[in-house]
Amino acid sequence: MGIAQRSEVRSQRSDNLEKSARSVKSAVRNLKPLWKCPKCGERFTGRNMWHSCGKFSLQDLFAHSEPRVRKIFRKFSRLVRSCGRSRMIPQKSRVAFQVRMRFAGATPRKSCLICHFILPRRIEDRRFHKVETFGPRCHGHYLRIDSERDLDGDVAGWLKQAYEVGQQKQLL
Ligand SMILES: [Zn+2]
């Protein structure tokens, strides 16, 4: 076999390998390990994803809010935690909750808490003042919470769905 023929066989083989590698890769792409930012240690599904890359504290975040907003947040984070394990990540203006993906968060205002979470489909409900579509199964829902009582069974149910988005369950 000449050199040219040999290299053609080799390139065909590597083509096939690439093809099967691609299909395996697309099947399990959501099982790959999370990328860890070398600077701040936060974890992401993709490399070099944009993030605030810093350490923020809950104390700073709630510094300009009335004490009851912090109490509302405590109840919100209890609801989030009741869905399963997740990481709480205080950021510059919000707190995010992450399993693999970030699926929920809260933004403190002076006298209320804006709660948000990702649902796999848009839900029409008067309680949401904003719904933002990021992808076909990725819709951010925003909800203004004025008292702990507003964090009711509906919110708990939505958070459970959001948690599954965070686990990327629909893709497995
Ligand atoms: Zn970082």
Backbone and ligand atoms as CSV (ligand in chain L), in Angstrom:
chain,resi,resn,atom,element,x,y,z
A,1,MET,N,N,0.846,-1.199,0.000
A,1,MET,CA,C,0.000,0.000,0.000
A,1,MET,C,C,0.878,1.243,0.000
A,2,GLY,N,N,0.567,2.176,-0.910
A,2,GLY,CA,C,1.362,3.405,-0.990
A,2,GLY,C,C,1.056,4.330,0.171
A,3,ILE,N,N,1.886,5.298,0.298
A,3,ILE,CA,C,1.709,6.238,1.404
A,3,ILE,C,C,0.375,6.986,1.298
A,4,ALA,N,N,0.041,7.364,0.033
A,4,ALA,CA,C,-1.200,8.125,-0.161
A,4,ALA,C,C,-2.415,7.303,0.264
A,5,GLN,N,N,-2.424,5.971,-0.170
A,5,GLN,CA,C,-3.564,5.113,0.179
A,5,GLN,C,C,-3.688,4.953,1.691
A,6,ARG,N,N,-2.534,4.723,2.312
A,6,ARG,CA,C,-2.553,4.530,3.770
A,6,ARG,C,C,-3.174,5.733,4.477
A,7,SER,N,N,-2.766,6.905,4.030
A,7,SER,CA,C,-3.265,8.081,4.743
A,7,SER,C,C,-4.767,8.271,4.483
A,8,GLU,N,N,-5.236,7.761,3.295
A,8,GLU,CA,C,-6.671,7.884,3.044
A,8,GLU,C,C,-7.464,6.972,3.981
A,9,VAL,N,N,-6.964,5.730,4.160
A,9,VAL,CA,C,-7.615,4.799,5.086
A,9,VAL,C,C,-7.668,5.415,6.470
A,10,ARG,N,N,-6.550,5.975,6.843
A,10,ARG,CA,C,-6.488,6.555,8.183
A,10,ARG,C,C,-7.500,7.699,8.334
A,11,SER,N,N,-7.620,8.527,7.277
A,11,SER,CA,C,-8.509,9.673,7.435
A,11,SER,C,C,-9.978,9.238,7.451
A,12,GLN,N,N,-10.274,8.104,6.678
A,12,GLN,CA,C,-11.655,7.592,6.739
A,12,GLN,C,C,-11.974,7.111,8.145
A,13,ARG,N,N,-11.013,6.395,8.710
A,13,ARG,CA,C,-11.230,5.846,10.042
A,13,ARG,C,C,-11.454,6.984,11.048
A,14,SER,N,N,-10.646,8.018,10.924
A,14,SER,CA,C,-10.798,9.083,11.901
A,14,SER,C,C,-12.104,9.844,11.663
A,15,ASP,N,N,-12.589,9.865,10.396
A,15,ASP,CA,C,-13.897,10.466,10.123
A,15,ASP,C,C,-14.987,9.733,10.888
A,16,ASN,N,N,-14.941,8.367,10.763
A,16,ASN,CA,C,-15.958,7.564,11.441
A,16,ASN,C,C,-15.890,7.738,12.953
A,17,LEU,N,N,-14.674,7.751,13.442
A,17,LEU,CA,C,-14.505,7.945,14.883
A,17,LEU,C,C,-15.110,9.265,15.310
A,18,GLU,N,N,-14.827,10.290,14.498
A,18,GLU,CA,C,-15.364,11.609,14.825
A,18,GLU,C,C,-16.876,11.597,14.843
A,19,LYS,N,N,-17.453,10.903,13.817
A,19,LYS,CA,C,-18.909,10.857,13.733
A,19,LYS,C,C,-19.508,10.198,14.966
A,20,SER,N,N,-18.950,9.009,15.331
A,20,SER,CA,C,-19.549,8.331,16.483
A,20,SER,C,C,-19.273,9.120,17.759
A,21,ALA,N,N,-18.132,9.750,17.803
A,21,ALA,CA,C,-17.836,10.562,18.986
A,21,ALA,C,C,-18.844,11.699,19.101
A,22,ARG,N,N,-19.188,12.269,17.929
A,22,ARG,CA,C,-20.150,13.374,17.944
A,22,ARG,C,C,-21.506,12.933,18.464
A,23,SER,N,N,-21.974,11.731,18.007
A,23,SER,CA,C,-23.320,11.327,18.426
A,23,SER,C,C,-23.333,10.960,19.913
A,24,VAL,N,N,-22.274,10.315,20.361
A,24,VAL,CA,C,-22.196,10.004,21.798
A,24,VAL,C,C,-22.166,11.318,22.578
A,25,LYS,N,N,-21.373,12.236,22.051
A,25,LYS,CA,C,-21.219,13.508,22.727
A,25,LYS,C,C,-22.552,14.244,22.837
A,26,SER,N,N,-23.352,14.208,21.752
A,26,SER,CA,C,-24.599,14.954,21.837
A,26,SER,C,C,-25.572,14.250,22.781
A,27,ALA,N,N,-25.458,12.908,22.889
A,27,ALA,CA,C,-26.355,12.190,23.791
A,27,ALA,C,C,-26.032,12.480,25.252
A,28,VAL,N,N,-24.785,12.621,25.541
A,28,VAL,CA,C,-24.419,12.772,26.956
A,28,VAL,C,C,-23.846,14.155,27.266
A,29,ARG,N,N,-24.085,15.106,26.347
A,29,ARG,CA,C,-23.390,16.380,26.541
A,29,ARG,C,C,-23.734,17.028,27.868
A,30,ASN,N,N,-24.896,16.680,28.395
A,30,ASN,CA,C,-25.265,17.328,29.648
A,30,ASN,C,C,-24.746,16.588,30.866
A,31,LEU,N,N,-24.023,15.516,30.628
A,31,LEU,CA,C,-23.447,14.783,31.749
A,31,LEU,C,C,-21.989,15.152,31.941
A,32,LYS,N,N,-21.462,15.988,31.050
A,32,LYS,CA,C,-20.046,16.315,31.200
A,32,LYS,C,C,-19.841,17.126,32.478
A,33,PRO,N,N,-18.657,17.019,33.046
A,33,PRO,CA,C,-18.432,17.723,34.302
A,33,PRO,C,C,-18.562,19.228,34.119
A,34,LEU,N,N,-18.952,19.894,35.176
A,34,LEU,CA,C,-19.088,21.337,35.096
A,34,LEU,C,C,-17.711,21.980,35.027
A,35,TRP,N,N,-17.657,23.099,34.350
A,35,TRP,CA,C,-16.412,23.865,34.289
A,35,TRP,C,C,-16.319,24.729,35.541
A,36,LYS,N,N,-15.155,24.728,36.147
A,36,LYS,CA,C,-14.967,25.521,37.364
A,36,LYS,C,C,-14.097,26.730,37.032
A,37,CYS,N,N,-14.624,27.914,37.322
A,37,CYS,CA,C,-13.847,29.124,37.055
A,37,CYS,C,C,-12.612,29.131,37.956
A,38,PRO,N,N,-11.426,29.242,37.355
A,38,PRO,CA,C,-10.205,29.181,38.175
A,38,PRO,C,C,-10.069,30.370,39.127
A,39,LYS,N,N,-10.756,31.481,38.810
A,39,LYS,CA,C,-10.613,32.660,39.675
A,39,LYS,C,C,-11.495,32.600,40.908
A,40,CYS,N,N,-12.780,32.300,40.700
A,40,CYS,CA,C,-13.700,32.413,41.843
A,40,CYS,C,C,-14.255,31.075,42.295
A,41,GLY,N,N,-14.009,30.012,41.522
A,41,GLY,CA,C,-14.460,28.690,41.955
A,41,GLY,C,C,-15.914,28.380,41.619
A,42,GLU,N,N,-16.635,29.320,40.978
A,42,GLU,CA,C,-18.011,29.017,40.593
A,42,GLU,C,C,-18.011,27.974,39.476
A,43,ARG,N,N,-19.113,27.187,39.435
A,43,ARG,CA,C,-19.175,26.113,38.448
A,43,ARG,C,C,-20.241,26.383,37.399
A,44,PHE,N,N,-19.944,26.003,36.156
A,44,PHE,CA,C,-20.847,26.290,35.040
A,44,PHE,C,C,-20.914,25.103,34.098
A,45,THR,N,N,-22.018,25.063,33.296
A,45,THR,CA,C,-22.147,23.978,32.321
A,45,THR,C,C,-21.230,24.209,31.122
A,46,GLY,N,N,-20.856,25.447,30.844
A,46,GLY,CA,C,-19.980,25.711,29.704
A,46,GLY,C,C,-18.722,26.434,30.158
A,47,ARG,N,N,-17.673,26.308,29.371
A,47,ARG,CA,C,-16.408,26.990,29.690
A,47,ARG,C,C,-16.568,28.490,29.572
A,48,ASN,N,N,-15.857,29.200,30.390
A,48,ASN,CA,C,-15.750,30.662,30.269
A,48,ASN,C,C,-17.089,31.373,30.158
A,49,MET,N,N,-18.098,30.862,30.860
A,49,MET,CA,C,-19.386,31.540,30.833
A,49,MET,C,C,-19.289,32.847,31.595
A,50,TRP,N,N,-19.985,33.840,31.075
A,50,TRP,CA,C,-19.929,35.143,31.740
A,50,TRP,C,C,-20.554,35.059,33.127
A,51,HIS,N,N,-19.908,35.640,34.080
A,51,HIS,CA,C,-20.464,35.714,35.432
A,51,HIS,C,C,-19.764,36.842,36.185
A,52,SER,N,N,-20.222,37.127,37.356
A,52,SER,CA,C,-19.699,38.297,38.066
A,52,SER,C,C,-18.295,38.052,38.623
A,53,CYS,N,N,-17.910,36.780,38.732
A,53,CYS,CA,C,-16.559,36.415,39.127
A,53,CYS,C,C,-16.076,37.171,40.370
A,54,GLY,N,N,-16.824,37.098,41.403
A,54,GLY,CA,C,-16.378,37.761,42.617
A,54,GLY,C,C,-17.104,37.162,43.793
A,55,LYS,N,N,-16.693,37.558,44.949
A,55,LYS,CA,C,-17.352,37.053,46.144
A,55,LYS,C,C,-18.224,38.156,46.722
A,56,PHE,N,N,-19.494,37.882,46.836
A,56,PHE,CA,C,-20.408,38.846,47.431
A,56,PHE,C,C,-21.075,38.180,48.620
A,57,SER,N,N,-21.474,38.991,49.589
A,57,SER,CA,C,-22.106,38.402,50.762
A,57,SER,C,C,-23.586,38.771,50.805
A,58,LEU,N,N,-24.378,37.930,51.474
A,58,LEU,CA,C,-25.795,38.222,51.654
A,58,LEU,C,C,-25.953,39.538,52.411
A,59,GLN,N,N,-25.046,39.758,53.338
A,59,GLN,CA,C,-25.073,40.975,54.149
A,59,GLN,C,C,-25.067,42.231,53.257
A,60,ASP,N,N,-24.126,42.272,52.323
A,60,ASP,CA,C,-24.031,43.413,51.410
A,60,ASP,C,C,-25.289,43.529,50.552
A,61,LEU,N,N,-25.756,42.365,50.088
A,61,LEU,CA,C,-26.901,42.349,49.187
A,61,LEU,C,C,-28.151,42.937,49.819
A,62,PHE,N,N,-28.316,42.645,51.111
A,62,PHE,CA,C,-29.538,43.072,51.786
A,62,PHE,C,C,-29.330,44.352,52.596
A,63,ALA,N,N,-28.174,44.980,52.435
A,63,ALA,CA,C,-27.836,46.147,53.263
A,63,ALA,C,C,-28.844,47.284,53.126
A,64,HIS,N,N,-29.460,47.418,51.951
A,64,HIS,CA,C,-30.371,48.550,51.749
A,64,HIS,C,C,-31.834,48.120,51.771
A,65,SER,N,N,-32.085,46.921,52.242
A,65,SER,CA,C,-33.454,46.425,52.306
A,65,SER,C,C,-33.953,46.455,53.744
A,66,GLU,N,N,-35.268,46.578,53.881
A,66,GLU,CA,C,-35.869,46.477,55.214
A,66,GLU,C,C,-35.657,45.051,55.725
A,67,PRO,N,N,-35.559,44.914,57.070
A,67,PRO,CA,C,-35.273,43.585,57.644
A,67,PRO,C,C,-36.256,42.502,57.193
A,68,ARG,N,N,-37.524,42.906,56.950
A,68,ARG,CA,C,-38.493,41.869,56.564
A,68,ARG,C,C,-38.168,41.268,55.187
A,69,VAL,N,N,-37.440,42.015,54.348
A,69,VAL,CA,C,-37.069,41.475,53.032
A,69,VAL,C,C,-36.116,40.290,53.222
A,70,ARG,N,N,-35.229,40.436,54.195
A,70,ARG,CA,C,-34.309,39.347,54.524
A,70,ARG,C,C,-35.088,38.131,55.034
A,71,LYS,N,N,-36.167,38.430,55.808
A,71,LYS,CA,C,-36.995,37.331,56.315
A,71,LYS,C,C,-37.720,36.624,55.171
A,72,ILE,N,N,-38.229,37.419,54.228
A,72,ILE,CA,C,-38.885,36.824,53.051
A,72,ILE,C,C,-37.876,35.937,52.316
A,73,PHE,N,N,-36.656,36.441,52.188
A,73,PHE,CA,C,-35.633,35.663,51.488
A,73,PHE,C,C,-35.335,34.351,52.214
A,74,ARG,N,N,-35.305,34.420,53.561
A,74,ARG,CA,C,-35.037,33.176,54.310
A,74,ARG,C,C,-36.091,32.123,53.997
A,75,LYS,N,N,-37.347,32.573,53.899
A,75,LYS,CA,C,-38.394,31.598,53.579
A,75,LYS,C,C,-38.228,31.091,52.135
A,76,PHE,N,N,-37.904,32.007,51.225
A,76,PHE,CA,C,-37.703,31.609,49.827
A,76,PHE,C,C,-36.587,30.566,49.728
A,77,SER,N,N,-35.478,30.802,50.418
A,77,SER,CA,C,-34.366,29.857,50.298
A,77,SER,C,C,-34.722,28.521,50.973
A,78,ARG,N,N,-35.577,28.552,52.005
A,78,ARG,CA,C,-36.046,27.282,52.587
A,78,ARG,C,C,-36.840,26.491,51.551
A,79,LEU,N,N,-37.719,27.199,50.818
A,79,LEU,CA,C,-38.503,26.524,49.770
A,79,LEU,C,C,-37.586,25.927,48.711
A,80,VAL,N,N,-36.573,26.694,48.322
A,80,VAL,CA,C,-35.630,26.200,47.302
A,80,VAL,C,C,-34.926,24.954,47.822
A,81,ARG,N,N,-34.474,25.014,49.058
A,81,ARG,CA,C,-33.741,23.883,49.625
A,81,ARG,C,C,-34.616,22.644,49.787
A,82,SER,N,N,-35.915,22.856,49.955
A,82,SER,CA,C,-36.791,21.693,50.118
A,82,SER,C,C,-36.912,20.909,48.807
A,83,CYS,N,N,-36.473,21.494,47.687
A,83,CYS,CA,C,-36.502,20.782,46.399
A,83,CYS,C,C,-35.355,19.775,46.295
A,84,GLY,N,N,-34.273,20.015,47.001
A,84,GLY,CA,C,-33.099,19.145,46.913
A,84,GLY,C,C,-31.843,19.984,47.088
A,85,ARG,N,N,-30.714,19.324,46.908
A,85,ARG,CA,C,-29.434,20.030,47.086
A,85,ARG,C,C,-29.217,21.070,45.995
A,86,SER,N,N,-28.720,22.203,46.388
A,86,SER,CA,C,-28.327,23.216,45.403
A,86,SER,C,C,-27.289,24.121,46.047
A,87,ARG,N,N,-26.605,24.892,45.203
A,87,ARG,CA,C,-25.629,25.854,45.710
A,87,ARG,C,C,-26.240,27.238,45.702
A,88,MET,N,N,-26.066,27.980,46.793
A,88,MET,CA,C,-26.538,29.352,46.833
A,88,MET,C,C,-25.350,30.249,46.515
A,89,ILE,N,N,-25.516,31.114,45.520
A,89,ILE,CA,C,-24.411,31.970,45.088
A,89,ILE,C,C,-24.815,33.443,45.178
A,90,PRO,N,N,-24.356,34.143,46.221
A,90,PRO,CA,C,-24.636,35.574,46.290
A,90,PRO,C,C,-23.859,36.301,45.191
A,91,GLN,N,N,-24.557,37.143,44.440
A,91,GLN,CA,C,-23.905,37.920,43.389
A,91,GLN,C,C,-24.032,39.397,43.719
A,92,LYS,N,N,-23.717,40.246,42.755
A,92,LYS,CA,C,-23.710,41.674,43.043
A,92,LYS,C,C,-25.106,42.205,43.403
A,93,SER,N,N,-26.120,41.799,42.639
A,93,SER,CA,C,-27.453,42.358,42.895
A,93,SER,C,C,-28.512,41.298,43.140
A,94,ARG,N,N,-28.095,40.041,43.142
A,94,ARG,CA,C,-29.062,38.958,43.328
A,94,ARG,C,C,-28.379,37.745,43.950
A,95,VAL,N,N,-29.197,36.825,44.429
A,95,VAL,CA,C,-28.674,35.533,44.893
A,95,VAL,C,C,-29.148,34.501,43.893
A,96,ALA,N,N,-28.256,33.646,43.426
A,96,ALA,CA,C,-28.656,32.610,42.479
A,96,ALA,C,C,-28.587,31.245,43.163
A,97,PHE,N,N,-29.425,30.323,42.703
A,97,PHE,CA,C,-29.385,28.941,43.172
A,97,PHE,C,C,-29.089,28.052,41.974
A,98,GLN,N,N,-28.176,27.112,42.173
A,98,GLN,CA,C,-27.703,26.303,41.063
A,98,GLN,C,C,-27.616,24.826,41.462
A,99,VAL,N,N,-28.067,23.953,40.562
A,99,VAL,CA,C,-27.754,22.525,40.697
A,99,VAL,C,C,-26.649,22.313,39.668
A,100,ARG,N,N,-27.029,21.976,38.415
A,100,ARG,CA,C,-26.055,22.082,37.316
A,100,ARG,C,C,-26.216,23.462,36.679
A,101,MET,N,N,-27.468,23.746,36.331
A,101,MET,CA,C,-27.789,25.078,35.815
A,101,MET,C,C,-28.339,25.930,36.943
A,102,ARG,N,N,-28.249,27.240,36.770
A,102,ARG,CA,C,-28.934,28.129,37.707
A,102,ARG,C,C,-30.417,28.105,37.383
A,103,PHE,N,N,-31.205,27.844,38.398
A,103,PHE,CA,C,-32.630,27.644,38.138
A,103,PHE,C,C,-33.528,28.614,38.897
A,104,ALA,N,N,-32.973,29.296,39.879
A,104,ALA,CA,C,-33.798,30.212,40.670
A,104,ALA,C,C,-32.901,31.294,41.240
A,105,GLY,N,N,-33.549,32.373,41.668
A,105,GLY,CA,C,-32.789,33.452,42.265
A,105,GLY,C,C,-33.712,34.453,42.927
A,106,ALA,N,N,-33.110,35.406,43.598
A,106,ALA,CA,C,-33.886,36.440,44.267
A,106,ALA,C,C,-33.103,37.746,44.216
A,107,THR,N,N,-33.823,38.831,43.938
A,107,THR,CA,C,-33.211,40.155,43.884
A,107,THR,C,C,-33.852,41.018,44.963
A,108,PRO,N,N,-33.079,41.433,45.981
A,108,PRO,CA,C,-33.678,42.249,47.038
A,108,PRO,C,C,-33.925,43.688,46.586
A,109,ARG,N,N,-35.104,44.201,46.900
A,109,ARG,CA,C,-35.405,45.624,46.733
A,109,ARG,C,C,-35.544,46.203,48.145
A,110,LYS,N,N,-35.861,47.477,48.217
A,110,LYS,CA,C,-35.950,48.089,49.537
A,110,LYS,C,C,-37.013,47.406,50.413
A,111,SER,N,N,-38.213,47.221,49.844
A,111,SER,CA,C,-39.281,46.675,50.686
A,111,SER,C,C,-39.954,45.439,50.102
A,112,CYS,N,N,-39.341,44.826,49.118
A,112,CYS,CA,C,-39.879,43.559,48.612
A,112,CYS,C,C,-38.744,42.731,48.033
A,113,LEU,N,N,-39.079,41.493,47.694
A,113,LEU,CA,C,-38.083,40.606,47.096
A,113,LEU,C,C,-38.598,40.191,45.721
A,114,ILE,N,N,-37.779,40.348,44.704
A,114,ILE,CA,C,-38.152,39.834,43.388
A,114,ILE,C,C,-37.593,38.416,43.293
A,115,CYS,N,N,-38.510,37.455,43.152
A,115,CYS,CA,C,-38.078,36.057,43.051
A,115,CYS,C,C,-38.167,35.659,41.583
A,116,HIS,N,N,-37.212,34.881,41.138
A,116,HIS,CA,C,-37.274,34.437,39.746
A,116,HIS,C,C,-36.824,32.995,39.636
A,117,PHE,N,N,-37.374,32.321,38.649
A,117,PHE,CA,C,-36.977,30.925,38.423
A,117,PHE,C,C,-37.213,30.570,36.973
A,118,ILE,N,N,-36.520,29.516,36.534
A,118,ILE,CA,C,-36.607,29.062,35.143
A,118,ILE,C,C,-37.602,27.900,35.071
A,119,LEU,N,N,-38.577,28.022,34.185
A,119,LEU,CA,C,-39.525,26.929,33.972
A,119,LEU,C,C,-39.398,26.433,32.535
A,120,PRO,N,N,-39.728,25.141,32.308
A,120,PRO,CA,C,-39.550,24.579,30.960
A,120,PRO,C,C,-40.566,25.104,29.946
A,121,ARG,N,N,-41.632,25.748,30.420
A,121,ARG,CA,C,-42.569,26.386,29.472
A,121,ARG,C,C,-43.102,27.658,30.107
A,122,ARG,N,N,-43.623,28.538,29.274
A,122,ARG,CA,C,-44.178,29.797,29.787
A,122,ARG,C,C,-45.462,29.512,30.529
A,123,ILE,N,N,-45.591,30.106,31.696
A,123,ILE,CA,C,-46.828,29.948,32.454
A,123,ILE,C,C,-47.515,31.300,32.525
A,124,GLU,N,N,-48.767,31.310,32.082
A,124,GLU,CA,C,-49.529,32.555,32.139
A,124,GLU,C,C,-50.152,32.643,33.524
A,125,ASP,N,N,-49.718,33.595,34.285
A,125,ASP,CA,C,-50.290,33.792,35.608
A,125,ASP,C,C,-50.124,35.266,35.954
A,126,ARG,N,N,-51.187,35.866,36.443
A,126,ARG,CA,C,-51.149,37.298,36.756
A,126,ARG,C,C,-50.032,37.638,37.729
A,127,ARG,N,N,-49.600,36.652,38.505
A,127,ARG,CA,C,-48.595,36.944,39.525
A,127,ARG,C,C,-47.230,37.263,38.926
A,128,PHE,N,N,-46.980,36.811,37.706
A,128,PHE,CA,C,-45.675,37.104,37.091
A,128,PHE,C,C,-45.715,38.466,36.418
A,129,HIS,N,N,-44.834,39.365,36.830
A,129,HIS,CA,C,-44.824,40.677,36.175
A,129,HIS,C,C,-43.932,40.658,34.936
A,130,LYS,N,N,-43.128,39.591,34.803
A,130,LYS,CA,C,-42.265,39.490,33.631
A,130,LYS,C,C,-41.961,38.020,33.355
A,131,VAL,N,N,-42.011,37.648,32.093
A,131,VAL,CA,C,-41.568,36.308,31.684
A,131,VAL,C,C,-40.593,36.515,30.534
A,132,GLU,N,N,-39.419,35.937,30.678
A,132,GLU,CA,C,-38.359,36.164,29.712
A,132,GLU,C,C,-37.970,34.816,29.109
A,133,THR,N,N,-37.956,34.725,27.771
A,133,THR,CA,C,-37.629,33.453,27.135
A,133,THR,C,C,-36.158,33.435,26.720
A,134,PHE,N,N,-35.429,32.452,27.258
A,134,PHE,CA,C,-34.004,32.318,26.937
A,134,PHE,C,C,-33.772,31.195,25.933
A,135,GLY,N,N,-34.715,30.255,25.848
A,135,GLY,CA,C,-34.576,29.116,24.950
A,135,GLY,C,C,-35.889,28.364,24.943
A,136,PRO,N,N,-36.004,27.318,24.083
A,136,PRO,CA,C,-37.290,26.619,23.954
A,136,PRO,C,C,-37.799,26.018,25.275
A,137,ARG,N,N,-36.900,25.599,26.144
A,137,ARG,CA,C,-37.341,25.032,27.426
A,137,ARG,C,C,-36.728,25.802,28.584
A,138,CYS,N,N,-36.613,27.080,28.404
A,138,CYS,CA,C,-35.906,27.908,29.374
A,138,CYS,C,C,-36.549,29.294,29.437
A,139,HIS,N,N,-37.485,29.435,30.359
A,139,HIS,CA,C,-38.237,30.688,30.469
A,139,HIS,C,C,-38.127,31.239,31.889
A,140,GLY,N,N,-37.580,32.418,32.021
A,140,GLY,CA,C,-37.459,33.053,33.334
A,140,GLY,C,C,-38.773,33.698,33.750
A,141,HIS,N,N,-39.248,33.374,34.940
A,141,HIS,CA,C,-40.495,33.935,35.472
A,141,HIS,C,C,-40.173,34.798,36.683
A,142,TYR,N,N,-40.683,36.020,36.708
A,142,TYR,CA,C,-40.367,36.986,37.767
A,142,TYR,C,C,-41.613,37.320,38.571
A,143,LEU,N,N,-41.425,37.345,39.862
A,143,LEU,CA,C,-42.543,37.430,40.783
A,143,LEU,C,C,-42.148,38.367,41.924
A,144,ARG,N,N,-43.000,39.358,42.189
A,144,ARG,CA,C,-42.696,40.281,43.283
A,144,ARG,C,C,-43.317,39.743,44.578
A,145,ILE,N,N,-42.522,39.605,45.606
A,145,ILE,CA,C,-43.012,39.048,46.863
A,145,ILE,C,C,-42.954,40.127,47.951
A,146,ASP,N,N,-44.122,40.456,48.492
A,146,ASP,CA,C,-44.199,41.511,49.502
A,146,ASP,C,C,-44.284,40.974,50.924
A,147,SER,N,N,-44.712,39.732,51.059
A,147,SER,CA,C,-44.776,39.174,52.408
A,147,SER,C,C,-44.531,37.667,52.342
A,148,GLU,N,N,-44.123,37.118,53.464
A,148,GLU,CA,C,-43.828,35.682,53.499
A,148,GLU,C,C,-45.028,34.841,53.059
A,149,ARG,N,N,-46.220,35.381,53.337
A,149,ARG,CA,C,-47.450,34.653,52.972
A,149,ARG,C,C,-47.546,34.406,51.468
A,150,ASP,N,N,-46.945,35.324,50.674
A,150,ASP,CA,C,-47.002,35.169,49.212
A,150,ASP,C,C,-46.200,33.956,48.730
A,151,LEU,N,N,-45.315,33.483,49.570
A,151,LEU,CA,C,-44.524,32.295,49.188
A,151,LEU,C,C,-45.347,31.065,49.538
A,152,ASP,N,N,-46.315,30.776,48.685
A,152,ASP,CA,C,-47.307,29.759,49.000
A,152,ASP,C,C,-47.067,28.469,48.200
A,153,GLY,N,N,-48.089,27.625,48.174
A,153,GLY,CA,C,-47.987,26.350,47.475
A,153,GLY,C,C,-47.699,26.495,45.981
A,154,ASP,N,N,-48.255,27.534,45.362
A,154,ASP,CA,C,-47.987,27.759,43.936
A,154,ASP,C,C,-46.496,27.967,43.713
A,155,VAL,N,N,-45.909,28.841,44.538
A,155,VAL,CA,C,-44.481,29.134,44.378
A,155,VAL,C,C,-43.663,27.863,44.629
A,156,ALA,N,N,-44.044,27.105,45.658
A,156,ALA,CA,C,-43.323,25.857,45.953
A,156,ALA,C,C,-43.388,24.909,44.756
A,157,GLY,N,N,-44.557,24.824,44.115
A,157,GLY,CA,C,-44.730,23.955,42.946
A,157,GLY,C,C,-43.880,24.412,41.769
A,158,TRP,N,N,-43.855,25.716,41.534
A,158,TRP,CA,C,-43.032,26.234,40.430
A,158,TRP,C,C,-41.555,25.970,40.699
A,159,LEU,N,N,-41.169,26.134,41.968
A,159,LEU,CA,C,-39.751,25.911,42.299
A,159,LEU,C,C,-39.344,24.458,42.067
A,160,LYS,N,N,-40.265,23.530,42.328
A,160,LYS,CA,C,-39.958,22.113,42.091
A,160,LYS,C,C,-39.680,21.874,40.605
A,161,GLN,N,N,-40.510,22.493,39.755
A,161,GLN,CA,C,-40.279,22.358,38.307
A,161,GLN,C,C,-38.957,23.008,37.911
A,162,ALA,N,N,-38.700,24.169,38.516
A,162,ALA,CA,C,-37.464,24.888,38.200
A,162,ALA,C,C,-36.248,24.056,38.621
A,163,TYR,N,N,-36.370,23.378,39.758
A,163,TYR,CA,C,-35.258,22.552,40.241
A,163,TYR,C,C,-34.902,21.462,39.217
A,164,GLU,N,N,-35.943,20.898,38.578
A,164,GLU,CA,C,-35.684,19.876,37.553
A,164,GLU,C,C,-34.966,20.469,36.340
A,165,VAL,N,N,-35.297,21.722,36.033
A,165,VAL,CA,C,-34.548,22.413,34.977
A,165,VAL,C,C,-33.093,22.537,35.418
A,166,GLY,N,N,-32.902,22.878,36.674
A,166,GLY,CA,C,-31.550,23.017,37.224
A,166,GLY,C,C,-30.755,21.723,37.150
A,167,GLN,N,N,-31.463,20.601,37.301
A,167,GLN,CA,C,-30.799,19.288,37.199
A,167,GLN,C,C,-30.591,18.893,35.753
A,168,GLN,N,N,-31.183,19.637,34.817
A,168,GLN,CA,C,-31.190,19.329,33.379
A,168,GLN,C,C,-31.802,17.962,33.149
A,169,LYS,N,N,-32.837,17.669,33.935
A,169,LYS,CA,C,-33.479,16.366,33.894
A,169,LYS,C,C,-34.113,16.088,32.540
A,170,GLN,N,N,-34.706,17.126,31.929
A,170,GLN,CA,C,-35.419,16.931,30.670
A,170,GLN,C,C,-34.468,16.525,29.544
A,171,LEU,N,N,-33.175,16.718,29.751
A,171,LEU,CA,C,-32.193,16.417,28.688
A,171,LEU,C,C,-31.543,15.055,28.895
A,172,LEU,N,N,-31.783,14.416,30.020
A,172,LEU,CA,C,-31.091,13.145,30.284
A,172,LEU,C,C,-31.855,11.963,29.699
L,1,ZN,ZN,ZN,-15.125,33.408,38.205
